[in-house]
């Protein structure tokens, strides 16, 4: 992408984030003959949907259930097979991000700078901890600890049982950033976090010592908007490799152990990537879907049929990769060729309300009209 086009894309993305009601009409869908029968397995109404950005909210699919929180502060556990409500808990909090789960306990962040732990079984709030700023991505849980990032650049690690802060570090913010943070990851005794500075860092889970740092997005250019380098998309760790993408157009694969770069590609994206085996799927700023070899970064295929349809993060779903656009259509793309196999309206032509999540049979999405929908084929 040349520099002038890249600036236009960046500016458009910023305008879209602040003025969602004034978005232009989407281009028409490409005509196709459906190759699979993608259908609605079930749909369950819930109390509320998401907050200001769908990518901040998630559905956790574990133990044959779905766990999530809505923008009204209601926490849910639904059965995956039929969408039956197993447990709910209404709270007075205003969540600003999705959930992390450990057993019966769910954790979520709020606009008024709190991290909250709730028990679905006991239908109670276990603790709430005041942090330094609003929480714009879900926390990560491992080994009795939580890692959470706040909008002001702090990364904090807390005791998951008590909410006590064990350690925290601060990354200085540029003067202009994209509103949001990536969700940290805890793996192999490390906390991996991406920052608005464009740096990806690994810290020791136990003491917070810096293990390595890599500048994924390098701020370059004369104007501040040219220097946007935030790492806001979902981080992925697979087979000892960390995959991250920066807002200024760099997708990188790093060694989890050392932070050494293995390969990188010039792909601008504000959403995360998906990795399965040797295949990595990215969605660029124009909504072009790109498949790369996860080991070396070489291109496998590219699909531009959905350009300018505002796609969210991709999700692997059985034999396909799923993407969803602002008009509420889910598209399944063939893993080998990138060809679109089917279009399907998830729920009443409304945009996504959460990141999609799949098991080996169904694809799940929370939509803005307060429904959770399961699709299958």
C-alpha positions in Angstrom: 0.0 0.0 0.0 1.5 3.4 -0.9 1.8 6.1 1.7 -1.0 8.4 0.4 -3.5 5.5 0.3 -2.4 4.3 3.7 -3.0 7.7 5.2 -6.5 7.8 3.7 -7.2 4.4 5.2 -6.0 5.4 8.6 -8.0 8.7 8.6 -11.1 6.8 7.5 -10.7 4.3 10.2 -10.4 7.0 12.8 -13.5 8.8 11.5 -15.4 5.6 11.5 -14.5 4.8 15.1 -15.8 8.2 16.3 -18.8 8.6 13.9 -20.4 5.2 13.5 -23.7 6.6 12.5 -22.3 8.4 9.5 -20.6 5.4 7.9 -21.0 5.1 4.1 -23.2 2.4 2.6 -21.4 -0.9 2.0 -20.7 -2.1 -1.5 -22.9 -4.9 -2.9 -22.1 -8.5 -2.0 -20.5 -10.6 -4.8 -22.9 -13.0 -6.4 -22.2 -16.7 -5.7 -23.7 -20.1 -5.6 -23.6 -21.3 -2.0 -21.5 -24.4 -1.5 -22.6 -25.2 2.0 -26.0 -24.8 3.8 -25.1 -22.4 6.6 -28.1 -22.2 8.9 -29.2 -20.9 12.3 -28.9 -23.6 15.0 -30.4 -21.5 17.7 -30.9 -17.9 18.9 -31.2 -16.8 22.5 -32.2 -13.3 23.7 -30.0 -11.8 26.4 -30.1 -8.6 28.5 -28.0 -6.1 26.5 -25.4 -6.4 23.8 -22.0 -4.7 23.6 -20.6 -1.3 24.3 -18.9 1.2 22.0 -16.8 -1.4 20.1 -17.7 -5.0 19.2 -14.0 -6.1 19.1 -13.7 -5.4 22.8 -16.4 -7.9 23.8 -15.9 -11.7 23.5 -17.6 -15.0 24.0 -15.6 -17.7 25.9 -16.5 -21.2 24.6 -15.4 -23.7 27.2 -16.8 -26.8 28.8 -19.7 -27.0 26.5 -20.9 -23.5 27.5 -20.6 -19.9 26.4 -19.6 -17.3 29.0 -19.9 -13.5 28.4 -21.0 -10.2 29.8 -23.3 -7.6 28.2 -23.0 -3.8 28.2 -25.7 -3.8 30.9 -23.5 -5.7 33.3 -25.3 -9.0 33.1 -23.1 -12.1 33.1 -24.2 -15.2 31.3 -23.5 -18.9 30.9 -25.3 -20.5 28.0 -25.2 -24.1 26.8 -23.4 -24.4 23.5 -25.7 -27.1 22.0 -29.1 -25.4 22.3 -28.3 -21.9 23.8 -30.2 -22.7 27.0 -29.5 -20.3 29.9 -27.6 -22.1 32.6 -26.7 -19.2 34.9 -27.1 -15.4 34.9 -26.0 -12.7 37.2 -27.1 -9.0 37.0 -24.6 -6.5 38.3 -24.6 -2.7 38.6 -21.3 -2.3 36.7 -20.9 -0.9 33.2 -18.5 -3.3 31.4 -16.1 -1.8 28.8 -14.7 -5.1 27.6 -15.2 -8.9 27.5 -14.5 -11.6 30.0 -11.8 -13.9 31.2 -12.8 -17.1 32.9 -11.4 -19.5 35.5 -13.8 -22.2 36.7 -16.8 -20.6 38.1 -15.3 -17.1 38.2 -15.6 -14.5 35.4 -13.5 -11.3 35.3 -14.4 -8.1 33.3 -13.3 -4.5 33.1 -15.4 -1.3 33.3 -15.4 2.2 32.1 -14.8 3.6 35.6 -11.4 1.8 35.8 -12.4 -1.3 37.7 -11.6 -5.0 37.3 -14.4 -7.1 38.6 -14.6 -10.8 39.6 -18.0 -12.5 39.9 -19.1 -16.0 40.8 -22.0 -17.4 38.7 -22.6 -20.3 41.0 -22.9 -18.1 44.1 -24.5 -15.2 42.1 -22.2 -12.7 43.8 -19.5 -10.2 43.2 -16.3 -11.6 44.7 -14.2 -8.5 44.5 -13.6 -5.3 42.5 -10.3 -3.5 42.1 -9.8 0.1 41.1 -7.2 0.5 38.4 -5.6 3.6 36.8 -7.9 4.0 33.8 -10.7 2.3 31.8 -10.2 -1.3 30.7 -10.6 -1.6 26.9 -9.8 -5.3 26.4 -10.4 -8.5 28.3 -8.0 -9.7 31.0 -5.9 -12.9 30.7 -5.9 -15.6 33.4 -3.3 -18.2 34.2 -1.7 -19.8 37.3 -3.9 -17.9 39.7 -3.0 -14.5 38.2 -4.7 -12.0 35.9 -3.0 -9.7 33.5 -4.9 -6.6 32.4 -4.1 -3.4 30.4 -5.7 0.0 30.8 -6.1 2.8 28.4 -3.4 4.9 30.0 -0.6 2.5 29.2 -0.4 0.5 32.4 -0.1 -3.3 32.4 -1.0 -4.8 35.8 -0.8 -8.4 37.1 -3.2 -9.2 40.0 -3.9 -12.1 42.3 -7.0 -13.7 40.8 -8.4 -14.7 44.2 -8.1 -11.4 46.0 -7.7 -8.7 43.3 -4.4 -7.5 44.9 -2.0 -6.0 42.5 1.2 -8.0 42.4 3.2 -5.9 40.0 2.6 -3.4 37.2 4.6 -1.5 34.5 3.9 1.6 32.5 4.4 2.2 28.8 4.5 5.8 27.7 1.7 6.7 25.2 2.3 8.7 22.0 0.4 12.0 21.8 -2.1 10.4 19.3 -3.3 6.9 19.6 -6.2 4.7 18.4 -8.7 4.2 21.1 -8.3 0.7 22.4 -5.7 -1.8 23.7 -4.8 -5.4 22.7 -5.6 -8.1 25.3 -2.5 -9.5 27.0 -1.6 -13.2 26.9 -0.2 -15.3 29.6 1.8 -18.3 28.3 4.9 -20.3 29.5 5.4 -18.1 32.5 5.4 -14.9 30.4 3.0 -12.0 30.0 2.9 -10.8 26.4 1.4 -7.4 25.8 1.2 -5.0 22.9 1.2 -1.2 23.5 0.1 2.0 21.7 3.8 2.8 21.2 4.0 -0.1 18.7 6.1 -2.2 21.1 5.4 -5.8 21.9 6.9 -6.8 25.3 7.3 -10.0 27.3 7.5 -9.9 31.1 8.1 -12.6 33.7 4.7 -13.5 35.2 6.2 -14.0 38.6 8.1 -10.7 39.1 7.4 -8.5 36.1 10.9 -8.5 34.8 11.2 -7.4 31.2 12.3 -10.4 29.2 12.3 -8.9 25.7 10.9 -6.1 23.7 10.3 -5.7 19.9 9.1 -2.6 18.0 6.4 -4.0 15.8 5.0 -0.7 14.7 7.7 2.0 14.2 6.3 5.5 14.4 7.4 7.2 11.2 6.3 10.3 9.3 6.0 14.0 9.6 2.5 14.1 11.0 1.0 12.4 14.1 -1.5 10.5 12.1 1.3 9.0 10.0 3.0 7.9 13.2 0.1 5.8 14.6 1.6 2.5 15.5 -0.8 0.9 18.1 -1.0 -2.8 18.6 -4.7 -3.1 19.2 -5.6 -6.4 17.4 -5.8 -9.7 19.1 -2.4 -11.3 19.8 -1.9 -15.0 19.0 0.6 -17.5 20.3 1.0 -20.8 18.4 3.8 -23.4 18.4 6.2 -21.1 20.3 5.6 -18.1 18.0 3.9 -14.8 18.8 1.9 -13.1 16.0 1.1 -9.4 16.2 0.0 -6.7 13.9 0.4 -2.9 14.2 -1.9 -0.2 13.0 0.8 1.3 10.7 1.0 -1.8 8.6 3.4 -4.4 10.0 2.5 -8.0 10.7 5.2 -9.9 12.5 6.0 -13.3 13.8 8.4 -13.5 16.8 10.0 -16.2 18.9 8.1 -16.5 22.1 11.3 -17.4 24.0 13.6 -14.7 22.8 11.5 -12.1 20.9 13.6 -12.6 17.8 11.8 -11.8 14.6 11.1 -14.8 12.3 9.4 -12.9 9.5 7.3 -9.8 8.9 4.9 -8.5 6.2 3.6 -5.1 5.3 -0.1 -5.5 6.1 -2.1 -2.7 7.8 -4.8 -3.9 10.1 -6.7 -2.8 13.2 -8.0 -6.3 14.0 -6.3 -9.4 15.1 -5.1 -12.5 13.1 -6.2 -16.1 13.3 -3.7 -19.0 13.2 -4.4 -22.7 12.7 -1.6 -25.1 12.1 0.5 -23.6 9.3 -2.2 -21.1 8.1 -2.5 -17.5 9.3 -5.5 -15.4 8.2 -5.3 -11.6 8.4 -7.8 -8.9 7.4 -6.3 -5.6 6.3 -7.6 -2.1 6.6 -9.6 -2.3 3.4 -11.2 -5.7 4.5 -9.1 -7.7 2.1 -8.7 -11.2 3.5 -5.1 -12.6 3.2 -3.8 -16.1 4.0 -0.2 -16.6 4.8 2.1 -19.5 5.7 2.4 -19.1 9.4 6.0 -20.5 9.4 7.6 -18.1 6.8 5.0 -15.4 6.0 4.6 -16.3 2.3 1.2 -15.6 0.7 -1.1 -18.6 0.2 -4.1 -16.7 -1.2 -5.8 -13.4 -1.2 -9.5 -12.5 -1.5 -10.6 -8.9 -2.3 -14.3 -9.7 -2.8 -15.3 -8.1 0.5 -13.2 -5.0 0.3 -14.8 -2.0 2.2 -17.3 -4.2 4.0 -15.7 -3.5 7.5 -14.8 -7.0 8.5 -14.0 -8.0 12.1 -11.4 -10.5 13.2 -11.4 -13.8 11.4 -12.3 -17.1 13.1 -11.5 -20.6 12.0 -14.7 -22.7 11.7 -14.4 -26.3 10.7 -13.3 -26.4 7.0 -13.5 -22.6 6.5 -12.4 -19.3 7.9 -15.3 -17.0 9.0 -15.4 -13.3 8.7 -18.4 -11.0 9.5 -19.1 -7.5 8.1 -20.9 -4.4 9.3 -24.2 -5.4 7.5 -24.4 -8.5 9.7 -23.3 -11.1 7.0 -21.1 -14.0 8.0 -18.9 -15.2 5.1 -17.2 -18.6 5.0 -14.0 -18.7 2.9 -12.4 -21.9 1.7 -9.1 -22.5 3.6 -7.3 -23.8 0.5 -8.4 -21.2 -2.1 -9.9 -18.3 -0.3 -13.1 -18.6 -2.4 -16.3 -17.5 -0.6 -18.5 -20.6 -0.1 -21.5 -18.9 1.4 -23.0 -15.6 2.7 -25.4 -15.8 5.7 -27.1 -13.0 7.7 -26.3 -13.8 11.3 -29.3 -11.9 12.8 -31.6 -9.4 11.2 -28.8 -7.6 9.1 -27.2 -6.1 12.2 -23.4 -5.7 12.7 -21.3 -7.9 14.9 -21.7 -7.4 18.7 -18.7 -9.5 19.7 -15.7 -11.3 18.3 -16.9 -14.6 16.8 -15.9 -17.9 18.5 -16.4 -21.5 17.2 -16.3 -25.0 18.4 -16.1 -28.1 16.1 -19.8 -27.8 15.2 -21.0 -24.2 15.6 -20.1 -20.6 15.2 -21.3 -18.1 17.9 -21.9 -14.4 17.8 -23.5 -11.8 20.1 -25.4 -9.2 18.0 -26.4 -5.6 18.9 -30.1 -6.5 19.1 -29.3 -8.5 22.3 -29.2 -12.0 20.8 -26.6 -14.7 20.8 -26.8 -16.7 17.6 -25.3 -20.1 16.7 -24.7 -21.0 13.1 -23.9 -24.4 11.7 -23.7 -26.5 8.6 
